Amino acid sequence: MHKYRKFKIILIFIIVSIFLNISKVNVNANTNENINFKNIGIRDGLSQSTAEVIFQDSRGDIWIGTADGLNRYDG
């Protein structure tokens, strides 16, 4: 009986995680903002060409997290 209880808890955790990820994607996909995108890479000073995380702070700086470190881009 103990084995099935552990399985149910893991299954519930997986289902909740999937639901939270799907709802997060839907919220981000419904923005109606104009987006101006410029591609930056290693030649522009980025420590690696693949970004793991991108965040814009209140001053307008864009922080790019890569496997090799954290980069600040001020445009």
Secondary structure, 3 states (H helix, E strand, C coil): CHHHHHHHHHHHHHHHHHHHHHHHHHHHHCCCCCCCCCCCCHHHCCCCCCEEEEEECCCCCEEEEECCEEEEECC
